[in-house]
């Protein structure tokens, strides 16, 4: 493949990556919302400590991944 065909394939690949990135961003946002819901608040009644700790860790990972994407 060369010339216009390779340029078209490259554009298609870039567009596919953009769509994938948008989907991953959306998924990350959805997971973040779920994580925040599992974390609870300091004033909430005691709940499932294991789930809350997992949610906190997941939230930290999401924040780290988001900051790396911005820096990268």
WOFENFEN-V373996 format. One record per helix or strand of 3 or more residues. SS is the DSSP state (H for helix, E for strand). FROM is the first residue (numbers start at 1). TO is the last residue. Records with the same first field share a line. If there is no record, write none. Layout:
BEGIN
SS->FROM-TO, FROM-TO
END
This chain:
BEGIN
H->4-39, 49-71
END
